[in-house]
Amino acid sequence: MARATDLQLLGNRLEALIASEPTDNSGLSQWYLEAHQLREEIIAKPDLSNAVPHAVWHYLSDADIRLKDVRYALLQRKEIDEIVAILKRGQRP
């Protein structure tokens, strides 16, 4: 089972990634590098990886789609914001 502190740290990391989300293609490569680093950190901790909802994996992979589809971006952002709030409380979503 994932530790509460690991869940909180993940919530904080996702929140920072959300804040740095690109608004155009010029920032996309850097954002994906940061998303890839976070994905690798999650995978390195099996208990944490098992606690991560499927929506987080999509969020880390779909920045280019969010740039093209505003509706998709809004729906995904709402879902990821809810997950981050739960994680920051140290709870498993």
GROMACS elastic network, one bead per residue, 0.5 to 0.9 nm:
[ bonds ]
;  ai    aj funct       b0    kb
    1    47     6  0.53135   500
    1    48     6  0.74356   500
    1    50     6  0.82914   500
    1    51     6  0.77285   500
    2     5     6  0.84171   500
    2     6     6  0.66337   500
    2     7     6  0.68512   500
    2    45     6  0.85823   500
    2    46     6  0.83853   500
    2    49     6  0.83879   500
    2    50     6  0.80638   500
    2    51     6  0.66342   500
    2    91     6  0.89752   500
    2    92     6  0.78107   500
    3     6     6  0.52651   500
    3     7     6  0.64078   500
    3     8     6  0.87388   500
    3    47     6  0.81184   500
    3    48     6  0.77628   500
    3    90     6  0.76923   500
    3    91     6  0.87283   500
    4     7     6  0.50638   500
    4     8     6  0.61397   500
    4     9     6  0.86000   500
    4    87     6  0.81776   500
    4    88     6  0.87358   500
    4    89     6  0.78498   500
    4    91     6  0.62478   500
    4    92     6  0.81148   500
    5     8     6  0.50056   500
    5     9     6  0.60940   500
    5    10     6  0.85199   500
    5    88     6  0.87833   500
    5    90     6  0.61694   500
    6     9     6  0.50925   500
    6    10     6  0.61318   500
    6    11     6  0.85868   500
    6    48     6  0.70836   500
    6    87     6  0.87941   500
    6    90     6  0.76013   500
    7    10     6  0.50790   500
    7    11     6  0.62047   500
    7    12     6  0.87051   500
    7    48     6  0.71990   500
    7    51     6  0.84520   500
    7    52     6  0.89207   500
    7    86     6  0.87099   500
    7    87     6  0.51235   500
    7    88     6  0.67122   500
    7    89     6  0.79671   500
    7    90     6  0.51305   500
    7    91     6  0.66023   500
    7    92     6  0.70103   500
    8    12     6  0.62534   500
    8    13     6  0.86349   500
    8    84     6  0.85830   500
    8    86     6  0.85533   500
    8    87     6  0.52377   500
    8    89     6  0.63123   500
    8    91     6  0.78347   500
    9    12     6  0.50375   500
    9    13     6  0.61199   500
    9    14     6  0.85564   500
    9    87     6  0.80422   500
    9    88     6  0.72802   500
    9    90     6  0.85079   500
   10    13     6  0.50099   500
   10    14     6  0.60589   500
   10    15     6  0.84194   500
   10    38     6  0.85439   500
   10    42     6  0.81337   500
   10    48     6  0.87730   500
   10    84     6  0.80464   500
   10    87     6  0.68900   500
   10    88     6  0.76931   500
   11    14     6  0.51946   500
   11    15     6  0.60754   500
   11    16     6  0.86864   500
   11    83     6  0.78759   500
   11    85     6  0.71135   500
   11    86     6  0.78249   500
   11    89     6  0.84669   500
   11    90     6  0.83764   500
   12    15     6  0.50091   500
   12    16     6  0.62754   500
   12    17     6  0.86587   500
   12    84     6  0.75771   500
   12    87     6  0.82279   500
   12    88     6  0.66124   500
   13    16     6  0.51539   500
   13    17     6  0.62354   500
   13    18     6  0.86455   500
   13    38     6  0.76889   500
   14    18     6  0.60936   500
   14    19     6  0.85813   500
   14    35     6  0.88039   500
   14    38     6  0.83531   500
   14    56     6  0.88001   500
   14    80     6  0.85834   500
   14    84     6  0.68047   500
   15    18     6  0.50614   500
   15    19     6  0.62837   500
   15    20     6  0.88080   500
   15    81     6  0.80400   500
   15    84     6  0.67513   500
   16    19     6  0.50391   500
   16    20     6  0.63929   500
   16    21     6  0.87580   500
   17    20     6  0.51312   500
   17    21     6  0.61822   500
   17    31     6  0.76578   500
   17    34     6  0.75313   500
   17    35     6  0.72925   500
   18    21     6  0.51404   500
   18    22     6  0.89291   500
   18    77     6  0.85006   500
   18    80     6  0.89498   500
   18    81     6  0.87654   500
   19    22     6  0.88073   500
   20    27     6  0.89314   500
   20    31     6  0.72092   500
   21    27     6  0.79567   500
   21    28     6  0.80419   500
   21    31     6  0.65503   500
   21    63     6  0.76746   500
   22    25     6  0.71306   500
   22    26     6  0.76283   500
   22    27     6  0.50681   500
   22    28     6  0.58192   500
   22    30     6  0.88027   500
   22    31     6  0.68529   500
   22    63     6  0.77780   500
   22    67     6  0.80743   500
   23    26     6  0.82827   500
   23    27     6  0.73377   500
   23    28     6  0.83473   500
   23    67     6  0.68579   500
   24    27     6  0.62937   500
   24    28     6  0.70192   500
   24    64     6  0.88249   500
   24    67     6  0.66511   500
   25    28     6  0.50707   500
   25    29     6  0.78540   500
   25    64     6  0.76793   500
   25    67     6  0.78020   500
   26    29     6  0.73291   500
   26    30     6  0.85674   500
   27    30     6  0.57036   500
   27    31     6  0.62636   500
   27    32     6  0.87795   500
   28    31     6  0.51424   500
   28    32     6  0.61414   500
   28    33     6  0.86810   500
   28    63     6  0.72450   500
   28    64     6  0.71849   500
   29    32     6  0.51844   500
   29    33     6  0.63052   500
   29    34     6  0.88503   500
   30    33     6  0.50889   500
   30    34     6  0.64571   500
   30    35     6  0.86780   500
   31    34     6  0.51930   500
   31    35     6  0.61402   500
   31    36     6  0.85609   500
   31    63     6  0.81981   500
   32    36     6  0.59066   500
   32    37     6  0.84650   500
   32    60     6  0.75761   500
   32    61     6  0.76984   500
   32    63     6  0.77593   500
   33    36     6  0.51170   500
   33    37     6  0.62574   500
   33    38     6  0.87533   500
   34    37     6  0.51045   500
   34    38     6  0.63245   500
   34    39     6  0.86410   500
   35    38     6  0.51460   500
   35    39     6  0.61256   500
   35    40     6  0.86774   500
   35    59     6  0.89868   500
   35    60     6  0.55091   500
   35    61     6  0.77641   500
   36    40     6  0.62087   500
   36    41     6  0.86506   500
   36    60     6  0.74333   500
   36    61     6  0.85247   500
   37    40     6  0.51905   500
   37    41     6  0.63062   500
   37    42     6  0.87499   500
   38    41     6  0.50326   500
   38    42     6  0.62199   500
   38    43     6  0.86336   500
   38    60     6  0.85481   500
   39    42     6  0.51414   500
   39    43     6  0.61886   500
   39    44     6  0.86439   500
   39    49     6  0.89268   500
   39    57     6  0.77863   500
   39    60     6  0.74630   500
   40    43     6  0.50677   500
   40    44     6  0.61375   500
   40    45     6  0.89775   500
   41    44     6  0.51572   500
   41    45     6  0.69426   500
   41    49     6  0.89722   500
   42    45     6  0.55497   500
   42    46     6  0.74927   500
   42    47     6  0.89123   500
   42    48     6  0.61792   500
   42    49     6  0.53340   500
   42    52     6  0.83586   500
   43    46     6  0.60651   500
   43    47     6  0.89271   500
   43    48     6  0.75977   500
   43    49     6  0.53585   500
   43    50     6  0.87647   500
   44    48     6  0.84586   500
   44    49     6  0.77443   500
   45    48     6  0.53448   500
   45    49     6  0.60230   500
   45    50     6  0.86474   500
   46    50     6  0.60246   500
   46    51     6  0.85636   500
   47    50     6  0.53253   500
   47    51     6  0.64994   500
   48    51     6  0.50666   500
   48    52     6  0.64455   500
   49    52     6  0.53680   500
   49    53     6  0.86680   500
   50    53     6  0.79836   500
   51    92     6  0.61322   500
   51    93     6  0.73514   500
   52    55     6  0.81426   500
   52    56     6  0.65985   500
   52    57     6  0.79144   500
   52    92     6  0.77561   500
   52    93     6  0.74315   500
   53    56     6  0.57094   500
   53    57     6  0.73888   500
   53    83     6  0.81774   500
   53    92     6  0.88629   500
   53    93     6  0.68679   500
   54    57     6  0.54004   500
   54    58     6  0.66015   500
   54    59     6  0.88149   500
   55    58     6  0.50682   500
   55    59     6  0.61013   500
   55    60     6  0.87077   500
   55    76     6  0.78869   500
   55    79     6  0.75245   500
   55    80     6  0.70436   500
   55    83     6  0.86651   500
   56    60     6  0.62363   500
   56    61     6  0.86854   500
   56    79     6  0.89855   500
   56    80     6  0.67351   500
   56    83     6  0.81610   500
   57    60     6  0.52246   500
   57    61     6  0.64327   500
   57    62     6  0.87531   500
   58    61     6  0.51022   500
   58    62     6  0.58686   500
   58    76     6  0.86324   500
   59    62     6  0.54014   500
   59    63     6  0.70450   500
   59    76     6  0.70205   500
   59    77     6  0.81723   500
   59    80     6  0.73264   500
   60    63     6  0.70918   500
   61    64     6  0.80808   500
   61    65     6  0.87494   500
   62    65     6  0.51737   500
   62    66     6  0.62372   500
   62    67     6  0.87843   500
   62    73     6  0.88700   500
   63    66     6  0.50462   500
   63    67     6  0.63619   500
   63    68     6  0.89027   500
   63    73     6  0.83820   500
   64    67     6  0.51816   500
   64    68     6  0.66055   500
   64    69     6  0.88451   500
   65    68     6  0.51474   500
   65    69     6  0.60084   500
   65    70     6  0.87116   500
   65    72     6  0.77094   500
   65    73     6  0.76152   500
   66    69     6  0.52102   500
   66    70     6  0.61757   500
   66    71     6  0.81353   500
   66    72     6  0.61162   500
   66    74     6  0.81572   500
   66    76     6  0.82408   500
   67    70     6  0.67897   500
   67    73     6  0.73167   500
   68    72     6  0.86736   500
   68    73     6  0.84852   500
   69    72     6  0.53798   500
   69    73     6  0.61948   500
   69    74     6  0.87918   500
   70    74     6  0.61901   500
   70    75     6  0.86950   500
   71    74     6  0.52126   500
   71    75     6  0.63287   500
   71    76     6  0.85998   500
   72    75     6  0.51983   500
   72    76     6  0.60047   500
   72    77     6  0.83423   500
   73    76     6  0.52127   500
   73    77     6  0.58693   500
   73    78     6  0.85062   500
   74    77     6  0.50968   500
   74    78     6  0.61325   500
   74    79     6  0.86759   500
   75    78     6  0.52667   500
   75    79     6  0.63984   500
   75    80     6  0.87518   500
   76    79     6  0.51730   500
   76    80     6  0.61206   500
   76    81     6  0.85015   500
   77    80     6  0.51131   500
   77    81     6  0.59298   500
   77    82     6  0.85625   500
   78    81     6  0.52295   500
   78    82     6  0.64007   500
   78    83     6  0.88338   500
   79    82     6  0.52924   500
   79    83     6  0.64129   500
   79    84     6  0.87890   500
   80    84     6  0.60766   500
   80    85     6  0.86060   500
   81    84     6  0.50937   500
   81    85     6  0.62561   500
   81    86     6  0.88010   500
   82    85     6  0.52219   500
   82    86     6  0.65077   500
   82    87     6  0.87885   500
   82    93     6  0.87897   500
   83    86     6  0.52245   500
   83    87     6  0.61843   500
   83    88     6  0.86345   500
   83    92     6  0.87564   500
   83    93     6  0.60534   500
   84    88     6  0.60162   500
   84    89     6  0.86807   500
   84    93     6  0.86097   500
   85    88     6  0.52628   500
   85    89     6  0.66465   500
   86    89     6  0.53111   500
   86    90     6  0.68564   500
   86    91     6  0.56653   500
   86    92     6  0.68774   500
   86    93     6  0.59412   500
   87    90     6  0.50732   500
   87    91     6  0.52643   500
   87    92     6  0.62116   500
   87    93     6  0.66670   500
   88    91     6  0.73226   500
   89    92     6  0.87891   500
